[in-house]
Amino acid sequence: MTELHDLWLTETVRLREEHAGPLEDQEANRLARAAGGDLSSRIRHRARWLAERDGLSQALHHWLQGARLALIIMAVLAIISGAGLGFAALGDGRTPVNVFWALGSLLALNLILLIGWALGLIFAGEQGAALGRLWLWLSEKLARDAKAAQLAPALLLLLQRHKLNRWALGALVNGLWLLAMLSALVIVLMLMATRRYGFVWETTILGGETFVVMTQALGALPALLGLSGPTEEMIRASGDAALNIESARQAWAAWLVGVTLVYGVLPRLCLALLCLWRWRRGRATLRLDLNLPGYAQLRERLMPSSERLGISDAAPAQLHQIESDVGALQSDGALLVAIELDDRPWPPKLLGTVKNAGVLDSRESRHKLLEQLSRFPPARLAIACDPRRSPDRGSLALIAELARSAGATRIWLLQAPPGQALDAERLGDWHNALQQLQLPFADCAPLNWLETGHD
């Protein structure tokens, strides 16, 4: 994941919490604190974990795929549009080509929009909004992921805060116009190579001297590139009829190609490179704005003197599957812990190498153990639960968080005390919940497994 994607996901999580309320983030906060670093690093670590858990990382992957496909579609449309300009400028060769009409067909729209883009950049700081909105809309539609709808606003806010949107959209707009002008130029060259064109200029209200001056002025820069245009005699003679001499046709063709190249292709190429350079330079300076309310509120939770555990969002439709975050080389030893035991004697007699973590019956005890496991994860963890209690979401979330902090985990469903019986329906709820978590469970003490690693 790139630095931009990391910041993008962090901004997306902030917007999501701003509109929908705080997420359940106790484990994310704990892991961010354990990762260390400054506040910005911890906020990004927390956001990455939440994005992975809630599917935003996958949605970002889908959005990027849609964005690439949308860009390909727009590039193809730009190439087709440019080809259309080239065909419209020269026609089928049956009639002489009016050079200034052809030049207007090739360059007029491009130059008008180029001037509009430059004015927008100077005075408003926003440009290419229509093409940019079209690209974002296409990207979202092609992503086909409901969660991807949150990504585009987050990206825009992130870029606007650092004034990078103008350069990102500028690279997009000028890049597409560059493709269109290159396509038009290629079509013009192909037509000139395969058909014989005569060139004329026509006017009703302007004098011939005006066209001579205009033609020579426009051809001055292309002439520096070796694309010399028609002589003054050729220009004046072309006002009456198309000159039927090869040198005149070649001179007008070179002039038309040179003017299109210098005033159509090169400005867009230079501007696209400029915007791309400013975009890459600005992207390297992207940072989180820690003064935003959404980030400022995380300071106490991620760099606190004390923390609180709790659940603040609605229950998920399905429990998250557990994948241990601990590698075999990181973990060591065996640990037995119990959750909320009322009147049971504890602990059982343990073998020498198995450590007892006690009974987790308060927020403080849970927090203390989770912090210890984040630093010293056990290779094997057994969690004892009283199946007389209902498997509420808080207990299951704690079990899942403990399991992610150990190399391997087993659940010990304690048997009922003498003279009491377990409720079959409640026991079945425990079985179903633990099966969803994909955790092995049994009603006998896994002490041998804790000691040796096998039954």
C-alpha positions in Angstrom: 0.0 0.0 0.0 1.4 3.4 -1.0 1.6 6.5 1.3 -1.3 8.1 -0.6 -3.5 5.0 -0.1 -2.7 4.9 3.6 -3.7 8.6 4.1 -6.7 8.1 1.8 -8.0 5.2 4.0 -7.4 7.2 7.1 -9.4 10.1 5.8 -12.2 7.7 4.7 -12.4 6.3 8.2 -12.5 9.8 9.7 -15.4 10.8 7.4 -17.2 7.5 8.1 -17.0 8.1 11.8 -18.0 11.8 11.4 -21.2 10.8 9.6 -22.1 7.5 11.2 -20.7 7.8 14.7 -17.6 6.2 16.4 -16.7 2.7 15.3 -15.9 -0.2 17.7 -12.2 0.4 17.9 -10.9 -1.0 21.2 -8.7 -3.6 19.5 -7.6 -1.2 16.8 -6.6 1.4 19.4 -4.7 -1.2 21.4 -2.8 -2.4 18.4 -2.0 1.2 17.4 -0.7 1.9 20.8 1.4 -1.3 20.8 2.9 -0.3 17.3 4.2 2.9 18.9 5.2 6.0 17.0 3.8 9.5 17.0 0.1 10.4 17.0 -0.1 10.5 13.2 1.4 7.0 12.9 -0.9 5.6 15.4 -4.0 7.1 13.8 -3.0 5.6 10.4 -2.3 2.2 12.0 -5.7 2.3 13.6 -7.4 3.3 10.3 -5.6 0.5 8.4 -6.8 -2.1 10.9 -10.4 -0.7 10.8 -10.4 -0.5 7.0 -9.2 -4.1 6.7 -11.8 -5.3 9.2 -14.7 -3.3 7.7 -13.9 -4.0 4.0 -12.7 -0.5 3.1 -9.3 -1.8 1.9 -11.0 -4.2 -0.5 -13.3 -1.4 -1.6 -10.3 0.8 -2.3 -8.9 -2.0 -4.4 -12.2 -2.2 -6.4 -12.3 1.6 -6.7 -8.8 1.7 -8.1 -9.7 -1.0 -10.6 -12.7 1.1 -11.6 -10.6 4.2 -11.9 -8.2 2.6 -14.2 -11.0 1.2 -16.4 -12.7 4.7 -16.4 -9.4 6.3 -17.4 -9.0 3.8 -20.3 -12.5 4.5 -21.5 -11.9 8.2 -21.4 -8.6 7.8 -23.2 -10.2 5.8 -25.9 -12.9 8.4 -26.3 -10.2 11.1 -26.5 -8.4 9.2 -29.3 -11.7 8.7 -31.2 -12.6 12.4 -30.8 -9.1 13.5 -32.0 -9.4 11.2 -35.0 -12.8 12.8 -35.8 -11.1 16.3 -35.7 -8.5 15.1 -38.2 -11.1 13.7 -40.6 -13.2 16.9 -40.3 -10.3 19.1 -41.0 -9.2 17.6 -44.3 -12.3 15.9 -45.6 -12.2 13.3 -48.4 -9.8 15.2 -50.8 -12.4 15.8 -53.5 -12.5 19.5 -52.8 -9.6 21.9 -51.8 -9.0 22.3 -48.1 -9.5 25.8 -46.7 -6.4 26.0 -44.5 -7.8 28.3 -41.9 -11.0 26.3 -41.6 -9.0 23.2 -41.2 -6.8 24.9 -38.6 -9.9 26.0 -36.7 -11.3 22.5 -36.8 -8.1 21.2 -35.3 -7.2 23.8 -32.7 -10.2 26.1 -31.9 -11.9 24.0 -29.3 -8.6 22.9 -27.8 -7.3 26.5 -27.4 -10.6 27.8 -26.0 -10.6 25.1 -23.3 -6.9 25.5 -22.7 -7.4 29.3 -22.0 -10.4 28.4 -19.8 -8.3 25.9 -17.9 -5.4 28.4 -17.4 -7.8 31.2 -16.2 -9.4 28.8 -13.8 -6.0 27.8 -12.4 -5.0 31.4 -11.9 -8.2 32.9 -10.5 -10.2 30.0 -9.0 -7.7 27.3 -8.3 -10.2 24.8 -9.7 -10.1 23.4 -13.2 -11.1 20.4 -15.2 -14.1 20.0 -12.8 -16.4 18.4 -15.5 -13.9 15.8 -16.6 -12.8 15.2 -13.1 -16.4 14.6 -11.9 -17.0 12.4 -14.9 -13.9 10.3 -14.0 -14.9 10.0 -10.4 -18.5 9.1 -11.3 -17.3 6.4 -13.8 -14.8 5.1 -11.2 -17.5 4.6 -8.6 -19.9 3.0 -11.1 -17.2 0.6 -12.4 -16.0 -0.3 -8.9 -19.4 -2.0 -8.1 -18.8 -1.8 -4.4 -21.2 0.1 -2.1 -18.4 0.9 0.3 -16.4 2.6 -2.5 -18.9 5.5 -2.4 -17.1 6.8 0.7 -13.7 6.9 -1.0 -14.1 9.6 -3.6 -15.2 12.4 -1.1 -12.4 11.4 1.2 -9.8 11.7 -1.7 -11.2 15.1 -2.8 -11.0 16.5 0.8 -7.5 15.1 1.3 -6.3 16.7 -1.9 -8.1 20.0 -1.5 -6.6 20.4 1.9 -3.2 20.4 0.3 -4.3 22.1 -2.9 -3.3 19.1 -5.0 -6.6 18.6 -6.7 -5.8 21.3 -9.3 -2.6 19.4 -10.3 -4.2 15.9 -10.3 -7.1 17.1 -12.4 -4.8 19.2 -14.6 -2.7 16.1 -15.4 -5.9 14.3 -16.3 -7.4 17.1 -18.5 -4.2 17.9 -20.3 -3.3 14.2 -20.7 -6.6 13.5 -22.3 -6.3 16.5 -24.6 -2.8 15.5 -25.5 -4.1 12.1 -26.6 -6.8 13.8 -28.7 -4.3 16.2 -30.4 -1.9 13.4 -31.1 -4.7 11.3 -32.5 -5.7 14.2 -34.7 -2.2 14.8 -35.9 -1.7 11.1 -36.7 -4.9 11.1 -38.8 -3.9 14.2 -40.6 -0.5 12.7 -41.5 -2.1 9.5 -42.6 -4.6 11.3 -44.8 -1.9 13.5 -46.3 0.2 10.4 -47.0 -2.6 8.6 -48.8 -4.6 11.4 -50.5 -3.8 14.4 -52.6 -5.0 17.6 -51.1 -5.0 21.1 -52.5 -5.0 24.1 -50.1 -6.8 27.4 -50.5 -7.8 30.3 -48.3 -11.1 32.2 -48.8 -12.5 35.4 -47.5 -15.2 37.9 -48.2 -14.4 40.8 -45.8 -10.7 40.4 -45.2 -7.8 41.4 -47.6 -5.2 39.1 -48.9 -2.4 40.9 -47.0 -4.1 39.8 -43.8 -3.8 36.2 -44.7 -0.2 36.5 -45.7 0.7 38.1 -42.3 -1.4 35.5 -40.4 0.1 32.6 -42.2 3.7 33.8 -41.8 3.1 34.7 -38.1 1.7 31.2 -37.3 4.4 29.5 -39.2 7.3 31.3 -37.5 7.6 28.8 -34.5 7.1 25.7 -36.6 9.8 26.9 -39.0 12.2 26.8 -36.0 11.5 23.0 -35.9 12.3 22.7 -39.6 8.6 22.7 -40.7 8.8 25.6 -43.2 5.6 26.9 -44.7 4.6 28.3 -48.0 6.3 31.4 -49.5 4.5 34.7 -49.8 3.9 34.0 -53.5 2.3 30.7 -52.7 0.1 32.2 -50.1 -1.1 34.9 -52.4 -1.7 32.5 -55.3 -3.6 30.1 -53.0 -6.3 32.8 -52.6 -7.5 32.2 -56.1 -7.4 28.4 -56.4 -5.5 25.5 -55.1 -2.0 25.4 -56.6 -1.6 22.2 -58.6 2.1 22.0 -58.0 3.7 19.5 -55.6 6.0 22.0 -53.8 2.9 24.1 -52.9 0.9 21.2 -51.6 3.9 20.0 -49.5 4.6 23.5 -48.1 0.9 23.9 -47.0 0.9 20.4 -45.6 4.1 21.1 -43.6 2.6 24.4 -42.4 -0.6 22.8 -41.2 1.2 19.9 -39.4 3.7 22.3 -37.8 1.0 24.7 -36.5 -1.0 21.8 -35.1 2.1 20.4 -33.5 3.3 23.7 -32.0 0.0 25.2 -30.9 -2.0 22.0 -30.2 0.3 19.1 -29.1 3.2 20.8 -27.4 1.3 23.1 -25.0 -0.8 20.2 -23.8 2.4 18.1 -23.4 4.2 20.7 -21.4 1.2 21.4 -19.2 0.6 17.7 -18.6 4.3 17.3 -17.5 4.1 20.4 -15.3 0.9 19.1 -13.6 2.4 15.7 -13.2 5.6 17.1 -11.7 3.6 19.3 -9.2 1.4 16.4 -8.3 4.3 14.1 -7.5 6.1 16.8 -5.6 3.0 17.7 -3.6 2.1 14.0 -3.0 5.3 13.5 -1.1 4.3 16.3 1.4 0.9 14.9 2.2 0.2 14.8 5.9 -2.7 14.3 8.2 -4.3 17.5 9.6 -4.2 16.5 13.3 -6.2 19.6 14.2 -9.4 18.2 12.6 -12.0 17.2 15.2 -12.0 13.6 14.2 -8.3 13.2 14.7 -8.0 15.4 17.8 -10.5 13.2 19.6 -8.2 10.2 19.1 -5.3 11.7 20.9 -6.5 10.6 24.4 -7.3 7.1 23.1 -4.1 6.5 21.3 -1.6 8.4 23.5 -3.4 8.4 26.8 -2.7 8.1 30.5 -5.7 5.8 30.9 -8.0 4.1 28.4 -11.5 2.7 28.5 -12.9 -0.5 26.9 -16.4 -0.6 25.6 -18.6 -1.2 22.6 -20.2 1.7 20.8 -21.6 0.5 17.5 -24.4 -1.8 16.5 -23.9 -5.6 16.4 -22.5 -6.9 13.1 -24.5 -9.3 11.0 -21.7 -11.9 11.3 -18.8 -12.3 13.6 -15.4 -11.5 12.2 -13.3 -14.5 11.4 -10.2 -14.8 13.5 -6.7 -14.8 12.0 -3.9 -14.7 14.5 -1.7 -11.7 14.2 1.1 -13.5 16.0 3.8 -15.5 14.2 5.3 -18.6 15.5 8.6 -17.0 16.2 7.0 -14.1 18.1 5.1 -16.3 20.6 6.3 -18.4 23.5 4.8 -20.2 26.4 1.3 -21.2 27.5 -1.4 -19.2 29.3 -4.7 -20.0 30.9 -7.3 -17.3 31.4 -10.9 -17.3 32.5 -13.7 -14.8 31.7 -16.3 -13.7 34.3 -16.5 -16.7 36.6 -18.9 -16.1 39.5 -18.7 -18.8 42.2 -16.3 -21.2 40.7 -12.9 -22.1 42.4 -10.1 -20.9 40.3 -7.5 -21.7 39.0 -7.3 -25.5 38.6 -4.0 -27.2 39.3 -1.6 -26.2 36.6 1.5 -27.8 35.2 4.7 -26.0 35.9 5.1 -24.3 32.5 1.5 -23.1 32.2 0.9 -19.6 33.5 -2.3 -18.4 35.0 -3.6 -15.0 33.9 -6.5 -15.1 36.4 -10.1 -14.1 35.8 -11.1 -11.2 33.6 -14.0 -9.6 35.4 -13.3 -5.9 34.9 -12.3 -3.5 32.3 -9.0 -2.9 34.0 -8.1 -6.6 34.1 -9.0 -7.0 30.4 -7.0 -4.0 29.4 -4.0 -5.0 31.5 -3.9 -8.5 30.0 -4.4 -7.3 26.4 -1.5 -4.9 26.8 0.7 -7.7 28.1 -0.3 -10.0 25.3 0.6 -7.3 22.7 4.1 -7.3 24.1 4.5 -11.0 25.1 2.1 -13.1 23.0 1.8 -16.8 24.1 2.2 -19.7 21.8 -0.9 -21.4 23.3 -3.8 -19.8 25.0 -6.8 -21.5 26.7 -9.8 -19.4 27.5 -12.2 -20.8 30.2 -15.8 -19.6 29.8 -18.9 -20.3 32.0 -21.6 -21.6 29.6 -24.2 -20.7 32.1 -23.8 -17.1 31.0 -25.1 -16.1 27.6 -22.5 -15.6 24.9 -23.0 -11.8 24.6 -21.2 -9.8 22.0 -18.9 -8.2 24.5 -17.6 -11.6 25.7 -17.2 -12.9 22.1 -15.4 -9.7 21.0 -13.0 -10.2 24.0 -12.4 -13.8 23.1 -11.7 -12.9 19.5 -9.3 -10.2 20.5 -7.5 -12.5 22.9 -7.3 -15.2 20.2 -5.7 -12.8 17.8 -3.0 -12.1 20.3 -1.9 -15.7 20.6 -0.3 -18.3 18.3 -3.1 -20.9 18.9 -6.3 -20.7 21.0 -8.7 -23.1 22.5 -11.9 -22.5 24.4 -12.7 -24.4 27.6 -16.5 -24.5 28.2 -16.6 -25.3 31.9 -19.0 -28.0 33.1 -21.8 -27.1 35.5 -21.1 -27.3 39.3 -22.5 -30.4 41.1 -26.2 -30.4 41.4 -26.7 -28.0 38.5 -27.4 -28.6 34.8 -26.4 -26.5 31.8 -29.1 -25.0 29.6 -29.1 -26.9 26.3 -30.2 -23.9 24.3 -27.6 -21.5 25.8 -24.9 -24.1 25.3 -26.0 -24.4 21.7 -25.6 -20.6 21.3 -22.0 -20.9 22.6 -21.3 -23.7 20.1 -22.7 -21.7 17.2 -20.8 -18.5 18.2 -17.5 -20.3 18.6 -18.0 -22.1 15.3 -18.5 -18.7 13.6 -15.2 -17.6 15.2 -13.6 -20.8 14.0 -12.2 -21.5 17.5 -11.9 -25.1 18.8 -13.8 -25.8 22.0 -14.3 -28.6 24.5 -15.8 -29.2 27.9 -12.6 -30.7 29.4 -9.5 -28.8 30.5 -6.9 -28.6 27.7 -4.0 -28.7 30.1 -2.0 -31.3 28.3 -2.3 -29.3 25.1 -1.2 -26.2 27.0 1.8 -28.0 28.3 3.0 -30.0 25.3 1.2 -28.4 22.2 -0.7 -31.7 21.4 -3.4 -33.7 23.0 
